[in-house]
């Protein structure tokens, strides 16, 4: 049934968002060292963490979209693009 598939996809995107946010947090906990290379490493890891967080936010938005679609389908409607 379509609602089962929408629910499954919504939950999968929510889990992906959680995993991505957790990975970003782990990246932020990485300690560098006091040297030019260490500072460059810290900058790159921080940049990666920000990008991963943005991916997590997009995954959350996809989960929200699936949720809205599910609500419309559950009410007997259709989404037309």
Rosetta blueprint (number, residue, H / E / L):
1 X L
2 X H
3 X H
4 X H
5 X H
6 X H
7 X H
8 X H
9 X H
10 X H
11 X H
12 X H
13 X H
14 X H
15 X H
16 X H
17 X H
18 X H
19 X H
20 X H
21 X H
22 X H
23 X H
24 X H
25 X H
26 X H
27 X H
28 X H
29 X L
30 X L
31 X L
32 X L
33 X L
34 X L
35 X L
36 X H
37 X H
38 X H
39 X H
40 X H
41 X H
42 X H
43 X H
44 X H
45 X H
46 X H
47 X H
48 X H
49 X H
50 X H
51 X H
52 X H
53 X H
54 X H
55 X H
56 X H
57 X H
58 X H
59 X H
60 X H
61 X H
62 X H
63 X H
64 X H
65 X H
66 X H
67 X H
68 X H
69 X H
70 X H
71 X H
72 X H
73 X H
74 X H
75 X L
76 X L
77 X L
78 X L
79 X L
80 X L
81 X L
